[in-house]
Amino acid sequence: MADPKKVFDSPDVQPVALYVKDTVADIHAKALLAPTLNPGLAIPEHDTILLSYTSGDLTQVDYTLSTVTQATVTLSYTSGDLTSVVKS
């Protein structure tokens, strides 16, 4: 007896990312659909990441391009547990 066919619905679907290069020589592939798939936490192009810590906990991540901040991710903790991640 043949195996039954599986019907895929949205909980079964895995995210797919497509990548594109601007030129053949470009070594940095860019996610083509990343902003569309997850616009809330999509990080824009950057060349530097600055990590900030408070009392041993990572509390802020700054993404910069040519010294200009492109995005900031702020992490909040309650009783030592990570409780919030916000991008601005």
Biopython code that builds the backbone (N, CA, C, O; Angstrom):
import numpy as np
from Bio.PDB.StructureBuilder import StructureBuilder

atoms = [
    (1, "MET", "N", (0.841, -1.174, 0.000)),
    (1, "MET", "CA", (0.000, 0.000, 0.000)),
    (1, "MET", "C", (0.887, 1.238, 0.000)),
    (1, "MET", "O", (1.862, 1.303, 0.749)),
    (2, "ALA", "N", (0.563, 2.198, -0.817)),
    (2, "ALA", "CA", (1.342, 3.432, -0.928)),
    (2, "ALA", "C", (1.143, 4.299, 0.303)),
    (2, "ALA", "O", (0.090, 4.275, 0.939)),
    (3, "ASP", "N", (2.173, 5.059, 0.622)),
    (3, "ASP", "CA", (2.067, 5.997, 1.743)),
    (3, "ASP", "C", (1.038, 7.070, 1.412)),
    (3, "ASP", "O", (0.977, 7.544, 0.278)),
    (4, "PRO", "N", (0.223, 7.456, 2.403)),
    (4, "PRO", "CA", (-0.750, 8.515, 2.133)),
    (4, "PRO", "C", (-0.036, 9.840, 1.869)),
    (4, "PRO", "O", (1.030, 10.110, 2.423)),
    (5, "LYS", "N", (-0.640, 10.646, 1.024)),
    (5, "LYS", "CA", (-0.060, 11.955, 0.727)),
    (5, "LYS", "C", (-0.306, 12.887, 1.899)),
    (5, "LYS", "O", (-1.371, 12.867, 2.516)),
    (6, "LYS", "N", (0.685, 13.692, 2.194)),
    (6, "LYS", "CA", (0.561, 14.650, 3.271)),
    (6, "LYS", "C", (0.053, 15.962, 2.701)),
    (6, "LYS", "O", (0.563, 16.445, 1.689)),
    (7, "VAL", "N", (-0.932, 16.527, 3.336)),
    (7, "VAL", "CA", (-1.454, 17.829, 2.941)),
    (7, "VAL", "C", (-0.732, 18.870, 3.767)),
    (7, "VAL", "O", (-0.753, 18.821, 4.997)),
    (8, "PHE", "N", (-0.092, 19.815, 3.091)),
    (8, "PHE", "CA", (0.644, 20.863, 3.776)),
    (8, "PHE", "C", (-0.248, 22.076, 3.963)),
    (8, "PHE", "O", (-0.829, 22.593, 3.009)),
    (9, "ASP", "N", (-0.348, 22.519, 5.202)),
    (9, "ASP", "CA", (-1.055, 23.766, 5.453)),
    (9, "ASP", "C", (-0.076, 24.720, 6.120)),
    (9, "ASP", "O", (1.089, 24.372, 6.312)),
    (10, "SER", "N", (-0.522, 25.893, 6.468)),
    (10, "SER", "CA", (0.392, 26.932, 6.946)),
    (10, "SER", "C", (1.251, 26.525, 8.139)),
    (10, "SER", "O", (2.409, 26.942, 8.174)),
    (11, "PRO", "N", (0.788, 25.748, 9.119)),
    (11, "PRO", "CA", (1.698, 25.363, 10.198)),
    (11, "PRO", "C", (2.852, 24.473, 9.721)),
    (11, "PRO", "O", (3.897, 24.414, 10.368)),
    (12, "ASP", "N", (2.662, 23.775, 8.582)),
    (12, "ASP", "CA", (3.704, 22.892, 8.071)),
    (12, "ASP", "C", (4.729, 23.618, 7.212)),
    (12, "ASP", "O", (5.809, 23.084, 6.960)),
    (13, "VAL", "N", (4.418, 24.795, 6.771)),
    (13, "VAL", "CA", (5.265, 25.510, 5.827)),
    (13, "VAL", "C", (6.474, 26.088, 6.540)),
    (13, "VAL", "O", (6.344, 26.743, 7.574)),
    (14, "GLN", "N", (7.641, 25.844, 5.987)),
    (14, "GLN", "CA", (8.872, 26.401, 6.516)),
    (14, "GLN", "C", (9.212, 27.680, 5.756)),
    (14, "GLN", "O", (8.970, 27.757, 4.552)),
    (15, "PRO", "N", (9.772, 28.694, 6.439)),
    (15, "PRO", "CA", (10.132, 29.925, 5.733)),
    (15, "PRO", "C", (11.211, 29.663, 4.686)),
    (15, "PRO", "O", (12.095, 28.827, 4.875)),
    (16, "VAL", "N", (11.120, 30.383, 3.602)),
    (16, "VAL", "CA", (12.084, 30.258, 2.520)),
    (16, "VAL", "C", (12.677, 31.631, 2.265)),
    (16, "VAL", "O", (11.947, 32.618, 2.173)),
    (17, "ALA", "N", (13.975, 31.700, 2.152)),
    (17, "ALA", "CA", (14.638, 32.974, 1.852)),
    (17, "ALA", "C", (15.316, 32.845, 0.503)),
    (17, "ALA", "O", (16.017, 31.866, 0.246)),
    (18, "LEU", "N", (15.114, 33.811, -0.346)),
    (18, "LEU", "CA", (15.785, 33.877, -1.635)),
    (18, "LEU", "C", (16.873, 34.938, -1.538)),
    (18, "LEU", "O", (16.660, 35.999, -0.953)),
    (19, "TYR", "N", (18.039, 34.651, -2.113)),
    (19, "TYR", "CA", (19.150, 35.585, -2.036)),
    (19, "TYR", "C", (19.522, 36.060, -3.421)),
    (19, "TYR", "O", (19.368, 35.329, -4.400)),
    (20, "VAL", "N", (20.011, 37.280, -3.505)),
    (20, "VAL", "CA", (20.405, 37.864, -4.773)),
    (20, "VAL", "C", (21.747, 38.563, -4.590)),
    (20, "VAL", "O", (22.044, 39.093, -3.519)),
    (21, "LYS", "N", (22.548, 38.557, -5.644)),
    (21, "LYS", "CA", (23.799, 39.304, -5.640)),
    (21, "LYS", "C", (23.655, 40.444, -6.639)),
    (21, "LYS", "O", (23.060, 40.275, -7.703)),
    (22, "ASP", "N", (24.206, 41.610, -6.289)),
    (22, "ASP", "CA", (24.133, 42.755, -7.194)),
    (22, "ASP", "C", (24.977, 42.532, -8.442)),
    (22, "ASP", "O", (24.579, 42.905, -9.545)),
    (23, "THR", "N", (26.144, 41.920, -8.260)),
    (23, "THR", "CA", (27.031, 41.631, -9.383)),
    (23, "THR", "C", (27.603, 40.243, -9.190)),
    (23, "THR", "O", (27.485, 39.658, -8.113)),
    (24, "VAL", "N", (28.213, 39.726, -10.217)),
    (24, "VAL", "CA", (28.831, 38.404, -10.130)),
    (24, "VAL", "C", (29.947, 38.424, -9.088)),
    (24, "VAL", "O", (30.161, 37.429, -8.395)),
    (25, "ALA", "N", (30.665, 39.553, -8.970)),
    (25, "ALA", "CA", (31.782, 39.656, -8.040)),
    (25, "ALA", "C", (31.330, 39.966, -6.613)),
    (25, "ALA", "O", (32.149, 39.947, -5.694)),
    (26, "ASP", "N", (30.056, 40.248, -6.415)),
    (26, "ASP", "CA", (29.551, 40.613, -5.093)),
    (26, "ASP", "C", (29.613, 39.406, -4.169)),
    (26, "ASP", "O", (28.997, 38.376, -4.446)),
    (27, "ILE", "N", (30.355, 39.530, -3.069)),
    (27, "ILE", "CA", (30.487, 38.408, -2.143)),
    (27, "ILE", "C", (29.411, 38.431, -1.067)),
    (27, "ILE", "O", (29.302, 37.485, -0.288)),
    (28, "HIS", "N", (28.611, 39.499, -1.009)),
    (28, "HIS", "CA", (27.583, 39.627, 0.014)),
    (28, "HIS", "C", (26.212, 39.394, -0.606)),
    (28, "HIS", "O", (25.651, 40.287, -1.240)),
    (29, "ALA", "N", (25.678, 38.198, -0.423)),
    (29, "ALA", "CA", (24.333, 37.918, -0.914)),
    (29, "ALA", "C", (23.337, 38.612, 0.002)),
    (29, "ALA", "O", (23.510, 38.608, 1.221)),
    (30, "LYS", "N", (22.308, 39.202, -0.566)),
    (30, "LYS", "CA", (21.291, 39.909, 0.209)),
    (30, "LYS", "C", (19.994, 39.125, 0.173)),
    (30, "LYS", "O", (19.610, 38.598, -0.871)),
    (31, "ALA", "N", (19.327, 39.048, 1.293)),
    (31, "ALA", "CA", (18.042, 38.358, 1.336)),
    (31, "ALA", "C", (17.042, 39.153, 0.511)),
    (31, "ALA", "O", (16.783, 40.321, 0.802)),
    (32, "LEU", "N", (16.490, 38.535, -0.500)),
    (32, "LEU", "CA", (15.589, 39.207, -1.422)),
    (32, "LEU", "C", (14.236, 39.484, -0.794)),
    (32, "LEU", "O", (13.674, 40.560, -0.995)),
    (33, "LEU", "N", (13.705, 38.542, -0.044)),
    (33, "LEU", "CA", (12.370, 38.687, 0.513)),
    (33, "LEU", "C", (12.356, 38.915, 2.015)),
    (33, "LEU", "O", (11.278, 38.964, 2.607)),
    (34, "ALA", "N", (13.501, 39.056, 2.648)),
    (34, "ALA", "CA", (13.541, 39.180, 4.106)),
    (34, "ALA", "C", (12.652, 40.301, 4.626)),
    (34, "ALA", "O", (11.894, 40.059, 5.565)),
    (35, "PRO", "N", (12.697, 41.531, 4.067)),
    (35, "PRO", "CA", (11.815, 42.580, 4.592)),
    (35, "PRO", "C", (10.338, 42.253, 4.409)),
    (35, "PRO", "O", (9.504, 42.679, 5.207)),
    (36, "THR", "N", (10.015, 41.509, 3.374)),
    (36, "THR", "CA", (8.631, 41.138, 3.131)),
    (36, "THR", "C", (8.176, 40.057, 4.095)),
    (36, "THR", "O", (7.041, 40.084, 4.570)),
    (37, "LEU", "N", (9.058, 39.103, 4.386)),
    (37, "LEU", "CA", (8.696, 37.985, 5.247)),
    (37, "LEU", "C", (8.651, 38.382, 6.716)),
    (37, "LEU", "O", (7.835, 37.856, 7.474)),
    (38, "ASN", "N", (9.517, 39.302, 7.127)),
    (38, "ASN", "CA", (9.578, 39.693, 8.529)),
    (38, "ASN", "C", (9.942, 41.175, 8.630)),
    (38, "ASN", "O", (11.056, 41.509, 9.034)),
    (39, "PRO", "N", (9.029, 42.053, 8.273)),
    (39, "PRO", "CA", (9.375, 43.475, 8.247)),
    (39, "PRO", "C", (9.667, 44.047, 9.628)),
    (39, "PRO", "O", (10.378, 45.048, 9.729)),
    (40, "GLY", "N", (9.146, 43.448, 10.692)),
    (40, "GLY", "CA", (9.317, 44.007, 12.026)),
    (40, "GLY", "C", (10.744, 43.977, 12.536)),
    (40, "GLY", "O", (11.173, 44.925, 13.193)),
    (41, "LEU", "N", (11.487, 42.929, 12.258)),
    (41, "LEU", "CA", (12.850, 42.835, 12.757)),
    (41, "LEU", "C", (13.894, 42.788, 11.645)),
    (41, "LEU", "O", (15.057, 42.483, 11.908)),
    (42, "ALA", "N", (13.504, 43.081, 10.430)),
    (42, "ALA", "CA", (14.459, 43.083, 9.323)),
    (42, "ALA", "C", (15.492, 44.177, 9.566)),
    (42, "ALA", "O", (15.134, 45.334, 9.786)),
    (43, "ILE", "N", (16.754, 43.819, 9.529)),
    (43, "ILE", "CA", (17.837, 44.757, 9.773)),
    (43, "ILE", "C", (18.348, 45.255, 8.421)),
    (43, "ILE", "O", (18.675, 44.450, 7.549)),
    (44, "PRO", "N", (18.420, 46.586, 8.239)),
    (44, "PRO", "CA", (18.908, 47.119, 6.966)),
    (44, "PRO", "C", (20.406, 46.839, 6.785)),
    (44, "PRO", "O", (21.084, 46.397, 7.712)),
    (45, "GLU", "N", (20.894, 47.098, 5.600)),
    (45, "GLU", "CA", (22.307, 46.899, 5.305)),
    (45, "GLU", "C", (23.157, 47.662, 6.318)),
    (45, "GLU", "O", (22.839, 48.794, 6.683)),
    (46, "HIS", "N", (24.232, 47.033, 6.764)),
    (46, "HIS", "CA", (25.104, 47.645, 7.766)),
    (46, "HIS", "C", (26.521, 47.109, 7.593)),
    (46, "HIS", "O", (26.730, 46.058, 6.986)),
    (47, "ASP", "N", (27.487, 47.842, 8.133)),
    (47, "ASP", "CA", (28.873, 47.365, 8.079)),
    (47, "ASP", "C", (29.504, 47.229, 9.468)),
    (47, "ASP", "O", (30.619, 46.723, 9.598)),
    (48, "THR", "N", (28.790, 47.681, 10.503)),
    (48, "THR", "CA", (29.301, 47.583, 11.867)),
    (48, "THR", "C", (28.165, 47.239, 12.821)),
    (48, "THR", "O", (27.048, 47.734, 12.677)),
    (49, "ILE", "N", (28.463, 46.388, 13.796)),
    (49, "ILE", "CA", (27.505, 46.064, 14.855)),
    (49, "ILE", "C", (28.168, 46.419, 16.185)),
    (49, "ILE", "O", (29.255, 45.929, 16.489)),
    (50, "LEU", "N", (27.517, 47.264, 16.970)),
    (50, "LEU", "CA", (28.026, 47.666, 18.276)),
    (50, "LEU", "C", (27.131, 47.069, 19.353)),
    (50, "LEU", "O", (25.923, 47.307, 19.368)),
    (51, "LEU", "N", (27.729, 46.292, 20.253)),
    (51, "LEU", "CA", (26.982, 45.633, 21.324)),
    (51, "LEU", "C", (27.179, 46.408, 22.628)),
    (51, "LEU", "O", (28.300, 46.792, 22.961)),
    (52, "SER", "N", (26.089, 46.635, 23.365)),
    (52, "SER", "CA", (26.154, 47.320, 24.657)),
    (52, "SER", "C", (25.613, 46.404, 25.742)),
    (52, "SER", "O", (24.591, 45.743, 25.557)),
    (53, "TYR", "N", (26.307, 46.367, 26.880)),
    (53, "TYR", "CA", (25.947, 45.494, 27.994)),
    (53, "TYR", "C", (25.668, 46.322, 29.242)),
    (53, "TYR", "O", (26.295, 47.359, 29.458)),
    (54, "THR", "N", (24.733, 45.864, 30.055)),
    (54, "THR", "CA", (24.445, 46.435, 31.361)),
    (54, "THR", "C", (24.415, 45.288, 32.363)),
    (54, "THR", "O", (23.638, 44.346, 32.211)),
    (55, "SER", "N", (25.248, 45.368, 33.373)),
    (55, "SER", "CA", (25.334, 44.317, 34.404)),
    (55, "SER", "C", (25.498, 42.922, 33.796)),
    (55, "SER", "O", (24.916, 41.957, 34.290)),
    (56, "GLY", "N", (26.284, 42.819, 32.734)),
    (56, "GLY", "CA", (26.546, 41.534, 32.107)),
    (56, "GLY", "C", (25.514, 41.070, 31.100)),
    (56, "GLY", "O", (25.723, 40.055, 30.435)),
    (57, "ASP", "N", (24.395, 41.791, 30.968)),
    (57, "ASP", "CA", (23.348, 41.423, 30.005)),
    (57, "ASP", "C", (23.463, 42.285, 28.749)),
    (57, "ASP", "O", (23.674, 43.495, 28.836)),
    (58, "LEU", "N", (23.324, 41.655, 27.586)),
    (58, "LEU", "CA", (23.269, 42.400, 26.334)),
    (58, "LEU", "C", (21.987, 43.226, 26.334)),
    (58, "LEU", "O", (20.895, 42.665, 26.421)),
    (59, "THR", "N", (22.102, 44.551, 26.239)),
    (59, "THR", "CA", (20.926, 45.409, 26.326)),
    (59, "THR", "C", (20.653, 46.214, 25.062)),
    (59, "THR", "O", (19.541, 46.709, 24.877)),
    (60, "GLN", "N", (21.655, 46.355, 24.185)),
    (60, "GLN", "CA", (21.423, 47.135, 22.972)),
    (60, "GLN", "C", (22.368, 46.678, 21.877)),
    (60, "GLN", "O", (23.534, 46.376, 22.130)),
    (61, "VAL", "N", (21.845, 46.631, 20.639)),
    (61, "VAL", "CA", (22.639, 46.307, 19.463)),
    (61, "VAL", "C", (22.395, 47.421, 18.451)),
    (61, "VAL", "O", (21.263, 47.637, 18.017)),
    (62, "ASP", "N", (23.466, 48.128, 18.076)),
    (62, "ASP", "CA", (23.366, 49.197, 17.081)),
    (62, "ASP", "C", (23.986, 48.718, 15.777)),
    (62, "ASP", "O", (25.117, 48.231, 15.759)),
    (63, "TYR", "N", (23.238, 48.859, 14.684)),
    (63, "TYR", "CA", (23.698, 48.503, 13.351)),
    (63, "TYR", "C", (23.984, 49.796, 12.601)),
    (63, "TYR", "O", (23.089, 50.626, 12.439)),
    (64, "THR", "N", (25.234, 49.982, 12.135)),
    (64, "THR", "CA", (25.595, 51.228, 11.453)),
    (64, "THR", "C", (26.151, 50.941, 10.065)),
    (64, "THR", "O", (26.695, 49.871, 9.793)),
    (65, "LEU", "N", (25.997, 51.924, 9.209)),
    (65, "LEU", "CA", (26.571, 51.898, 7.865)),
    (65, "LEU", "C", (27.291, 53.219, 7.678)),
    (65, "LEU", "O", (26.663, 54.278, 7.675)),
    (66, "SER", "N", (28.600, 53.163, 7.524)),
    (66, "SER", "CA", (29.424, 54.371, 7.386)),
    (66, "SER", "C", (29.166, 55.337, 8.542)),
    (66, "SER", "O", (28.973, 56.533, 8.321)),
    (67, "THR", "N", (29.163, 54.836, 9.741)),
    (67, "THR", "CA", (28.978, 55.574, 11.005)),
    (67, "THR", "C", (27.567, 56.132, 11.215)),
    (67, "THR", "O", (27.338, 56.847, 12.190)),
    (68, "VAL", "N", (26.635, 55.828, 10.343)),
    (68, "VAL", "CA", (25.249, 56.274, 10.509)),
    (68, "VAL", "C", (24.420, 55.091, 11.023)),
    (68, "VAL", "O", (24.401, 54.029, 10.402)),
    (69, "THR", "N", (23.741, 55.276, 12.150)),
    (69, "THR", "CA", (22.932, 54.201, 12.725)),
    (69, "THR", "C", (21.766, 53.869, 11.805)),
    (69, "THR", "O", (20.968, 54.741, 11.460)),
    (70, "GLN", "N", (21.672, 52.602, 11.411)),
    (70, "GLN", "CA", (20.604, 52.126, 10.534)),
    (70, "GLN", "C", (19.450, 51.530, 11.335)),
    (70, "GLN", "O", (18.290, 51.637, 10.937)),
    (71, "ALA", "N", (19.771, 50.904, 12.464)),
    (71, "ALA", "CA", (18.748, 50.293, 13.313)),
    (71, "ALA", "C", (19.341, 50.056, 14.693)),
    (71, "ALA", "O", (20.551, 49.886, 14.846)),
    (72, "THR", "N", (18.464, 50.048, 15.697)),
    (72, "THR", "CA", (18.856, 49.737, 17.065)),
    (72, "THR", "C", (17.891, 48.684, 17.603)),
    (72, "THR", "O", (16.674, 48.818, 17.477)),
    (73, "VAL", "N", (18.446, 47.646, 18.195)),
    (73, "VAL", "CA", (17.640, 46.612, 18.845)),
    (73, "VAL", "C", (17.906, 46.727, 20.342)),
    (73, "VAL", "O", (19.050, 46.655, 20.790)),
    (74, "THR", "N", (16.826, 46.906, 21.112)),
    (74, "THR", "CA", (16.929, 47.041, 22.562)),
    (74, "THR", "C", (16.354, 45.792, 23.222)),
    (74, "THR", "O", (15.241, 45.371, 22.909)),
    (75, "LEU", "N", (17.115, 45.208, 24.131)),
    (75, "LEU", "CA", (16.700, 43.997, 24.850)),
    (75, "LEU", "C", (16.442, 44.365, 26.301)),
    (75, "LEU", "O", (17.250, 45.053, 26.924)),
    (76, "SER", "N", (15.316, 43.906, 26.842)),
    (76, "SER", "CA", (14.949, 44.192, 28.228)),
    (76, "SER", "C", (14.856, 42.891, 29.015)),
    (76, "SER", "O", (14.486, 41.846, 28.480)),
    (77, "TYR", "N", (15.198, 42.977, 30.287)),
    (77, "TYR", "CA", (15.229, 41.804, 31.159)),
    (77, "TYR", "C", (14.393, 42.056, 32.411)),
    (77, "TYR", "O", (14.310, 43.187, 32.891)),
    (78, "THR", "N", (13.782, 41.012, 32.932)),
    (78, "THR", "CA", (13.077, 41.041, 34.204)),
    (78, "THR", "C", (13.584, 39.861, 35.028)),
    (78, "THR", "O", (13.452, 38.707, 34.619)),
    (79, "SER", "N", (14.153, 40.152, 36.169)),
    (79, "SER", "CA", (14.715, 39.114, 37.050)),
    (79, "SER", "C", (15.690, 38.207, 36.306)),
    (79, "SER", "O", (15.715, 36.997, 36.532)),
    (80, "GLY", "N", (16.496, 38.796, 35.415)),
    (80, "GLY", "CA", (17.497, 38.029, 34.683)),
    (80, "GLY", "C", (17.000, 37.311, 33.453)),
    (80, "GLY", "O", (17.796, 36.706, 32.735)),
    (81, "ASP", "N", (15.695, 37.359, 33.185)),
    (81, "ASP", "CA", (15.128, 36.699, 32.004)),
    (81, "ASP", "C", (14.856, 37.724, 30.910)),
    (81, "ASP", "O", (14.331, 38.804, 31.182)),
    (82, "LEU", "N", (15.213, 37.385, 29.673)),
    (82, "LEU", "CA", (14.919, 38.254, 28.539)),
    (82, "LEU", "C", (13.405, 38.326, 28.354)),
    (82, "LEU", "O", (12.747, 37.301, 28.181)),
    (83, "THR", "N", (12.858, 39.538, 28.392)),
    (83, "THR", "CA", (11.395, 39.681, 28.305)),
    (83, "THR", "C", (10.933, 40.509, 27.114)),
    (83, "THR", "O", (9.749, 40.490, 26.774)),
    (84, "SER", "N", (11.856, 41.245, 26.466)),
    (84, "SER", "CA", (11.417, 42.101, 25.364)),
    (84, "SER", "C", (12.570, 42.372, 24.410)),
    (84, "SER", "O", (13.708, 42.579, 24.831)),
    (85, "VAL", "N", (12.255, 42.368, 23.106)),
    (85, "VAL", "CA", (13.195, 42.750, 22.067)),
    (85, "VAL", "C", (12.470, 43.721, 21.159)),
    (85, "VAL", "O", (11.442, 43.384, 20.572)),
    (86, "VAL", "N", (13.011, 44.941, 21.042)),
    (86, "VAL", "CA", (12.363, 45.997, 20.265)),
    (86, "VAL", "C", (13.360, 46.577, 19.274)),
    (86, "VAL", "O", (14.486, 46.908, 19.644)),
    (87, "LYS", "N", (12.952, 46.699, 18.024)),
    (87, "LYS", "CA", (13.802, 47.324, 17.001)),
    (87, "LYS", "C", (13.292, 48.730, 16.747)),
    (87, "LYS", "O", (12.088, 48.956, 16.622)),
    (88, "SER", "N", (14.224, 49.674, 16.672)),
    (88, "SER", "CA", (13.845, 51.053, 16.294)),
    (88, "SER", "C", (14.806, 51.579, 15.262)),
    (88, "SER", "O", (14.667, 52.716, 14.811)),
]
sb = StructureBuilder()
sb.init_structure("model")
sb.init_model(0)
sb.init_chain("A")
sb.init_seg("    ")
for serial, (resi, resn, name, xyz) in enumerate(atoms, 1):
    if name == "N":
        sb.init_residue(resn, " ", resi, " ")
    sb.init_atom(name, np.array(xyz, "f"), 0.0, 1.0, " ", f" {name:<3s}", serial, name[0])
structure = sb.get_structure()
